[in-house]
Each structure stands twice: as C-alpha cells, then as structure tokens.
Amino acid sequence: MTIDLRSDTVTQPTPAMREAMFSAPLGDDVFGDDPTVNTLEAKVAQLFGMEAALFCASGTLTNQLAIRTHTRPGDEVICDQLSHIYLYEGGGIMANSGVSVALLPGERGKLTPALIRDAINNPADPHRPLSRLVSLENTMNKGGGCYYTLPEIAAIRQLCAEQNLPLHLDGARLFNALIETGESTESHGQLFDSISICLSKGLGCPVGSLLLGKRDFIAQARRYRKLMGGGWRQAGFLAAAGIFALDHHVNRLKLDHARARKIGAMLATRPEVDEIYPIDTNIVIFRLPDTILAVDYVAQLAEKGIRAVTFGKHLVRFVTHLDFTDEHLNEMEKRLTL
Ligand SMILES: *Cc1c(COP(=O)(O)O)cnc(C)c1O
C-alpha cells in the first residue's frame, strides 16, 4: 500500500463517479451544445450566485484567463508573494497577459486591506504600472491551507470597490475553507468579480476547474480560452464527474481535515520535526532542522512507501484527500516510526 500525500490531485475517480461519467449526455462544447457541460456551468454559477461560469481543463487556465480578461499589457496585479498565480503557473502572468506583479508579504499568504492599500499605484503617475487587479487565494496553499473568513474578505472588497479595482479569487480549495467556517458559497460569490474553483483537488475529479463571473466577463474569457487552445469538445464526460463531486464529495472534506490534524499529532512526536504549521484544513506543512534537507527526507519517506513533496529547503508538505483513509492513516503511523 502506497500512501500518497503529494497532493489532493492524486485521487482516482470512484466507481460511482465513473458511472456518472460513462452515462453523461454529450455534445460539442465549442459549439456550446454539450448539455452536461452546460448543466455544470449553470449549477456552479447558481451555487455562488454569479451570472456565468466557464468549465476549463485546469485551475491554472481559469486563473490565467481571469488575469487576461481583467487586465491589459503593462498593468499590475496585486497578490501575495506566496500566491499560486505567481509561483506555480509558469510565469503565465507575464507570458499570457504581459502584466507586472506587486508581490506582498502577507501573513501565511493572506493579505490585509492595509497591505493592499500601500501597493496601489497612483494612476496619475506615469512611472508606475496601473494597478488593475487584486487576487486572493483561499485556502492558501503555500501558507499551509489557512483560510480567509468572510469579514476579512469583505474589508478587502470594500477597499477594492473604493479604488475601482476588481477582486479575483483563486479558490482552488475554496470548498475546504467553506466546510471549516460553515460560510455559504453565495456569501463568497458576492464579494468577488471572478472566482476560480478546482474540481480536481479535494473534490476528487480527474480533471476540471471553473471560472465564475459576470456574463460579459465569462464571454470574453471564453474567447481567450479558444485563443489559447483550451476549447474542447465532448467535455461532458469530465463535467459529469464535476456534477457528481459537487453532489457527493463536498461534505466529506471535513474527514480530510480531521485526518490532516491526526497527521499533525503524529509529526509532533517525531524528533526530526522542528515546527508544524497550524493545520486549518487538509494541508500539513512541517519544518526540518537545518541539518536535514527536505529532498533527502522526502526520499527517505518514499522508501517507507509514503509520498510527499518538498515545500522549501527544509519544508515538507502532505495533503490529505478522498483516497487517504483511516487505514492509510494507521499504516502511516507505523511507517513513520520505522
Ligand atoms: C492546484 C492549484 C491551482 C490550479 O492548479 P492546476 O493543476 O492547474 O489545476 C491553482 N491555485 C492553487 C492554490 C492550487 O493549489
């Protein structure tokens, strides 16, 4: 038995999800007539109280389309220095949109109105790029899965409204945050101009993300998706997995969070673990002493049949997910002490 905690993307579709995929009615989504894609897009837009949605192959694509649609070349995006859009999307902000980035030092990747206010350039000063978009991430991957609460986001929304700046959310793991706080999808939908959510993380789909926003915005993003080669045809196979996941895999995320905390308790007993980030959702990040490199430690774990990723020179990350059960958890406890 391999214990694969590299990411919550490693899950396999369940038998019931595969059934839903096999029996999905299909069309050609570039012509706009794949009924299952249309159902998924309408379902998610409605869930968040937003006008429209666009189903895409990845969260990178939905984030990049959002940036492309909100900005023009030479503009600037304001985000935290730990943001996925900056660190893990291949330089796409620059390459796809020709846009500059103001990288802010938030607390575990979370921004505040004060930090954002200081980063907004004076539009009358031609030396500076035009600040055009603020992007938040919830939950915050590189911050160890921490999340924003609604009042924190509302304060940022207020500032953005005053400054006429659209607000984007990289909500790859937004459902993990909502399950912890009990906050509603609509309440978050109200606060953003665009939201990206992933179906292929904790929700257990093989592929898929959605971009949400106003009708005109999504129509423009659809143009850019085609331009970038992201138009697809009988995508209803994949959309069916998404519909299934939204109906069956959201509430169970709390199990992933509980198991992540149990991993934290195991790690706390390990002499080689110096520090464990607070465990708020399904991500566990821990620090090794300066004498142990994360790459070496991850290689040792792999020999014990436990897969993880390095998250810095001395940082290691585990992510719990649908295919990580209590059986895996018990086995992990034995293997960690080997
Ligand atoms: C995984 C992830 C994405 C999107 O990744 P894809 O692999 O392109 O779907 C975006 N943002 C965050 C925070 C993520 O963790």
The ligand as an SDF file (V2000), in Angstrom:
LIG
                    3D

 15 15  0  0  0  0  0  0  0  0999 V2000
   -3.7240   23.3660   -7.7330 C   0  0  0  0  0  0  0  0  0  0  0  0
   -3.9070   24.8370   -7.6220 C   0  0  0  0  0  0  0  0  0  0  0  0
   -4.2670   25.6120   -8.7270 C   0  0  0  0  0  0  0  0  0  0  0  0
   -4.5040   25.0410  -10.1070 C   0  0  0  0  0  0  0  0  0  0  0  0
   -3.7150   24.0170  -10.4690 O   0  0  0  0  0  0  0  0  0  0  0  0
   -3.9690   23.1110  -11.7600 P   0  0  0  0  0  0  0  0  0  0  0  0
   -3.0700   21.9780  -11.5070 O   0  0  0  0  0  0  0  0  0  0  0  0
   -3.5790   23.9500  -12.9230 O   0  0  0  0  0  0  0  0  0  0  0  0
   -5.4190   22.7410  -11.8040 O   0  0  0  0  0  0  0  0  0  0  0  0
   -4.4440   26.9550   -8.5460 C   0  0  0  0  0  0  0  0  0  0  0  0
   -4.2780   27.5130   -7.3370 N   0  0  0  0  0  0  0  0  0  0  0  0
   -3.9530   26.8150   -6.2520 C   0  0  0  0  0  0  0  0  0  0  0  0
   -3.8370   27.5000   -4.9360 C   0  0  0  0  0  0  0  0  0  0  0  0
   -3.7440   25.4470   -6.3490 C   0  0  0  0  0  0  0  0  0  0  0  0
   -3.4060   24.7510   -5.2640 O   0  0  0  0  0  0  0  0  0  0  0  0
  1  2  1  0
  2  3  1  0
  2 14  2  0
  3  4  1  0
  3 10  2  0
  4  5  1  0
  5  6  1  0
  6  7  2  0
  6  8  1  0
  6  9  1  0
 10 11  1  0
 11 12  2  0
 12 13  1  0
 12 14  1  0
 14 15  1  0
M  END
$$$$
